[in-house]
């Protein structure tokens, strides 16, 4: 059990390293590396899918289990199929949310540009119209 002293300590400057309460959470990337894989698609969607729904490994596991059952002409595992269907529904919701937020972000950026640099705003609109 760790106790903390919260009063004044006149000798605070004479403490040796690691002599006090050193309990802290360390979240440096070299202790817990994270891997970013982006094969295709929208990174915002993919990040939310793997963090909120299922990792790539889990998704691949579900598909593998279903494919093996089909290849062996066995019934598809209902629990696995249910997980895959739920994931597909959740992914559709995420795609909708990310799409809406992207449109909102674009509108906000255009509004800021129009307020701060109207000439550049109108140049951008003209260029985009010509590009179509």
C-alpha positions as CSV (number, residue, x, y, z in Angstrom):
1,X,0.0,0.0,0.0
2,X,1.4,3.4,-1.0
3,X,0.9,6.4,1.2
4,X,1.4,9.9,0.0
5,X,2.7,12.8,2.1
6,X,0.9,16.0,1.0
7,X,2.6,18.4,3.4
8,X,5.5,20.8,2.8
9,X,8.9,19.1,2.5
10,X,11.8,21.5,3.0
11,X,14.3,18.9,1.7
12,X,12.5,18.2,-1.5
13,X,15.5,19.3,-3.6
14,X,17.8,16.8,-1.9
15,X,15.8,13.7,-3.0
16,X,17.7,11.0,-4.9
17,X,16.1,9.8,-8.1
18,X,13.4,7.1,-7.5
19,X,13.3,8.0,-3.8
20,X,9.8,9.3,-3.7
21,X,6.4,8.0,-4.9
22,X,7.1,6.9,-8.5
23,X,3.9,5.1,-9.2
24,X,2.7,6.4,-12.6
25,X,1.2,5.1,-15.8
26,X,3.7,4.8,-18.6
27,X,2.2,4.8,-22.0
28,X,5.2,5.2,-24.3
29,X,4.8,3.7,-27.7
30,X,8.0,1.5,-27.3
31,X,6.3,-0.4,-24.5
32,X,3.1,-0.9,-26.4
33,X,3.7,-0.5,-30.1
34,X,0.7,0.2,-32.2
35,X,0.7,-0.8,-35.8
36,X,-1.2,1.2,-38.4
37,X,-2.2,-0.8,-41.4
38,X,-4.1,1.0,-44.2
39,X,-4.5,-1.2,-47.3
40,X,-7.4,0.7,-48.8
41,X,-10.4,2.8,-47.9
42,X,-10.9,5.6,-45.5
43,X,-8.4,5.6,-42.6
44,X,-11.0,7.1,-40.2
45,X,-13.4,4.3,-41.0
46,X,-10.8,1.6,-40.7
47,X,-9.5,2.9,-37.4
48,X,-12.9,3.0,-35.9
49,X,-13.8,-0.5,-37.2
50,X,-10.7,-2.1,-35.7
51,X,-11.0,-0.2,-32.4
52,X,-14.7,-0.3,-31.9
53,X,-16.0,-3.5,-33.7
54,X,-13.3,-6.1,-34.3
55,X,-9.6,-6.4,-35.2
56,X,-8.6,-7.5,-38.6
57,X,-7.6,-10.8,-37.1
58,X,-11.1,-11.4,-35.6
59,X,-12.8,-10.4,-38.9
60,X,-10.5,-12.8,-40.8
61,X,-11.2,-15.5,-38.3
62,X,-15.0,-15.2,-38.8
63,X,-14.6,-15.3,-42.6
64,X,-12.2,-18.2,-42.4
65,X,-14.6,-20.2,-40.2
66,X,-17.5,-19.6,-42.6
67,X,-15.4,-20.3,-45.7
68,X,-14.2,-23.6,-44.3
69,X,-17.7,-24.7,-43.3
70,X,-18.9,-23.9,-46.8
71,X,-16.0,-25.7,-48.5
72,X,-16.7,-28.8,-46.4
73,X,-20.4,-28.5,-47.3
74,X,-21.2,-28.2,-43.6
75,X,-23.7,-25.8,-42.0
76,X,-22.3,-22.3,-41.4
77,X,-21.7,-21.7,-37.7
78,X,-24.7,-19.5,-36.7
79,X,-22.8,-17.7,-33.9
80,X,-20.0,-16.7,-36.3
81,X,-22.5,-15.7,-39.0
82,X,-24.3,-13.5,-36.4
83,X,-21.1,-11.8,-35.4
84,X,-20.3,-11.1,-39.0
85,X,-23.7,-9.7,-39.7
86,X,-23.6,-7.5,-36.6
87,X,-20.2,-6.2,-37.6
88,X,-21.5,-5.4,-41.1
89,X,-24.3,-3.4,-39.6
90,X,-22.0,-1.6,-37.2
91,X,-19.6,-0.8,-40.0
92,X,-22.4,0.7,-42.1
93,X,-23.2,3.0,-39.2
94,X,-19.6,4.1,-38.9
95,X,-19.3,4.8,-42.6
96,X,-22.4,6.9,-42.4
97,X,-21.1,8.8,-39.4
98,X,-17.7,9.4,-40.9
99,X,-19.2,10.5,-44.2
100,X,-21.5,13.0,-42.4
101,X,-18.6,14.3,-40.3
102,X,-16.4,14.7,-43.5
103,X,-19.1,16.8,-45.1
104,X,-19.5,18.9,-42.0
105,X,-15.7,19.4,-41.7
106,X,-15.5,20.5,-45.4
107,X,-18.4,22.9,-44.9
108,X,-16.7,24.3,-41.8
109,X,-13.4,24.7,-43.6
110,X,-15.1,26.5,-46.5
111,X,-17.0,28.8,-44.1
112,X,-13.7,29.7,-42.4
113,X,-12.0,30.3,-45.7
114,X,-14.9,32.5,-46.9
115,X,-14.7,34.6,-43.6
116,X,-10.9,34.9,-43.5
117,X,-10.0,35.1,-47.2
118,X,-13.0,35.7,-49.5
119,X,-10.9,36.1,-52.6
120,X,-9.2,32.7,-52.1
121,X,-12.6,31.1,-51.3
122,X,-14.1,32.3,-54.6
123,X,-11.0,31.2,-56.5
124,X,-11.3,27.8,-55.0
125,X,-15.0,27.5,-56.0
126,X,-14.2,28.6,-59.5
127,X,-11.4,26.1,-59.8
128,X,-13.6,23.3,-58.5
129,X,-16.4,24.1,-61.0
130,X,-14.0,24.2,-63.9
131,X,-12.5,20.8,-62.8
132,X,-15.9,19.1,-63.2
